Amino acid sequence: MQMITDWLDAYPLFWPVFIILARITDVSMGTVRTICVVRGARWTAAMLGFAEVIVWVLAVSGVLVQPTLIKVLAYGVGFALGNACGIWVEGKLAMGQQQVVAISKHYSQAIAMAMRMADYTVTEVPARGKDGEVAMCFAIVQRKQTQKIMDIIRGADEDAVVIVEDVRRTIMSRRPETATGWRAILKKK
C-alpha cells in the first residue's frame, strides 16, 4: 500500500484517476453485493463485502490524507460511475430466477405449447379478467432466459400481458420424464 501511495504522491495527477477507478470498483461491488443479499446469496455477498471495504479504504484514504477539490470531485465521479457500472455488471451476471406469467384471452394454449416445445415447465391456470375468461401460463426461468421466453410468448400472442417478477427461492421436484415422439428416438442408444 505504501508503495502505491508513494508513487501516486510522486505523480499527483494520477490521484484523481486512482480514486475514480477505486470508487467505480467498490461501488460496483457494493451494488452486486446488495443484490446478492436480497437474493439470499449469503457467502457471495460476504466475500464481495470484504473486497469492497478494502478498496473503499484505499479510495477514501486517498481523499482524506491530503484533500483537494479535484480529489473530492473524483470521489463523487467514481461513486456515480460505480452505480451505473454495478447495475450493468449485475445485468450481465443475471443471477437468480424469475417468474414469467403470460395472461391471454384466446391463445393461452398456444403460449403454453410454444413454451413447452422450448423445454420450459409451464403451469396453466384459468382465470377471469375484466373482459371475461382468460388463462394464465406460469413459468420459472433463469434470469438469463427471461428475454427468450418473452419472445416465445410474443410469438404465440402479441397481445398477451406478460409479468416478470424476481423469485428468491424455488423448490421443485424433478421426476424423470418419459421421452415421446422425436425425443424418444434421440434418447435411444
N, C-alpha and C positions, 0 to 999 in steps of 0.2 A: 504494500500500500504506500509506504513511504517513497519508494522508487517512482511510482506513478505521480504522486503529488509533487515530488521534486522536479520531475520532467515537465509537468504542467506549470509549475512556478517559473521554470526556465523559459517556457513558451506560453505566456499568459493568454495569447489569442485562442489557444485550444481549450481553455477552461469552459467557455460557453458551449463549445461543441461537446465536450465530455459531459457536461451537466445535462444538456438536451438528450444525448444518447442514453445516459443513465436513467433519466426520468422516463423516456419512452419505454425502456426495458422494464423498470419496476412498476410503472402504472399498467403496462400491458399484462405483466404477470399478475398484478392485483385484480385486473378485470377478469382474467381467466380463472383466477383463484376464487373470486366471488361466485362465478357461475358454477364452479366445481362444488362449492359449499351448498349452493341451492339445489344442485342435482344429487347431493349426497356422496360425492367422491371425496371422502374424508382424507385419505392418505395423499392423494394428488394435491388437494388443497393445502395440506400441511407442508409438503415439500416445496410447493410454489411460494407459500408464505415465508418459509425460511430464506429462500433465494431472494425474494422480493425485498425483505428487510435489509439484507446485506447490501444490495445495490442502492437502496434508498439512503442508507447511512453514508455511502460513498458520495452520492449526489448532494445530499444536504450539507455534508461537511465541506464540500467544495464551495458552497454558497456562504456558509456561516463563518468559515475561518477568516476570509478576507472579503466581506460582502461588497459588491459593486452593483450598480444598476444593471449592467449588462448580464451579470450572473443571475440576478433575480429575475430578469426578463427571460433568460434562457431556462430557468427553472419552470416558469409559467408556460413557456412554449413546449417544453418537454412534457409537462403534465397534460396539456391539451392534445398533443400528438399521440401521447401514450394511450389516452382514452380511445381515440379513433383506431389506433393500431391494435389495441387489445380486443376491441369489438370485431375487427377484421380477422384477427387470428382465431378467435373463438368461432367465428362463422366458418372458417376453413376447417377447423378441427371437427365441427358439427358433432359434438359429444351428446350422447343420450338418445332418447326415443321421443317420438311424437305420436299423438293420436290424430288420425285423419278421419273426419266424419264427412261423408257426402250425403246431402239431402236432395232427393229428386222426386218429382211428381210422377213422371212417366217412364223413366229409364233406369230405375234402381237395379233391376235385374241385369241390364246390360253393363252397368257400372261394376256390379259385383262379379260378373263373369269375366270382364276385362281385367279386374284386379286379381282374380284367382288364376287366370291364364298367365299373368306375370308373376305367379308364385307368392302372392300375398295372402295372408289369412284374413278373411273378411267375415263380419257378422252383420246380417241384415235384420232390421227391426222395422215393423210397420209403425207408422205414426200419423198424427193428424196435424196439419198445418193450418194457416189462416184461410187458405182456399180449398181445404178438403184433405183427402188422403194423400200421404206422401210415404216414402220409405227412406230409412237411414242406413247407410253402409259404414261400419266402423272397421278401422284397421290400425294396428300399432306398428310403426316402422322406425327404423333407424333414421336419425335426422338427415343423414346424407342421402336418403332415398325419398325424402318428402317431395321434392320437386318432380321426381319421376312419377310418383303415384298421383300427384295433382294433374300432371299431363295426361295420364291414363284416364282419370275421371273426366277431364275436359274433353277428351277424345270420344268418350261414350255419351256425355251430356254436357254441352257447353253452358247450359242454363242451371246446372246443379249448384247448390250452395255448398261450399267447402269450408270446413272449420278445421284449423290445425291448432293443437294445444300440446304443450310440453308434458311429458309423463315422467314422474320421478322414479317410479318403480313398477315393474310388472312381474306377475307370477303366472306363467303359462305352462301347462303340461304338454309335452310333445309326445304324441302317440305315433308309432311308425305307421305311415300311410301305405296302403296297398296301391302300387302303381297300376294305372289302367291306360288303355289306348296306346299311343305312341311312346309314352313314358315307360310302359312295361317292356316294350321292345328294346329301348335303350338300356334298361336295367339288366336284361338278360346277358349272361356272360358266354 
